[in-house]
Amino acid sequence: MKDILKEIADELDRLGSVDEAIAVAIELENEGREYYLEEASSMDNATVKDLYMFLADEEKKHAEYLHQYREQKKAPVVEFNYPEFKASFTEEFSGKKLGEIGVLLAALRFEHKSEYFYTELAKRTDDEEQRTFFENVAAAERGHYRIIDELLEAATEFRMQT
């Protein structure tokens, strides 16, 4: 089994500058956004669809932060508000539950890799402003991970039927 986190660290070692790393990060954010938009369009479950639209907007926002940082050489304020995504007791995941859970698991993995990527960038810089910026983006990715994890927990927990 390949270690994707090691692959990310190896890729960062090959990059020649922070500007190259930011270009890769923008590409990853754009790919993530496209993935979430595509999945949102195929979801029947409103909660999951809303989650994917939220995550797509977040990926767009992260790409904009990175563009702004690259152009201005000054770290923008990274904002992340932790929204409530709760699976309703009346609205269960659809009959495609395993497919939806699989997509959530893929999203969980993507957010974990993104968090690791930004954490590694933060570790590799001597510039305090850069470090803080990358740590803040990593924290936002960690927030996305938590949201997805909570929905997975809600979708897979055992409930007594009454």
PyMOL commands that set and color helices and strands:
alter all, ss='L'
color gray80, all
select helices_A, chain A and resi 4-14+18-42+46-72+97-123+128-156
alter helices_A, ss='H'
color red, helices_A
deselect
rebuild
show_as cartoon
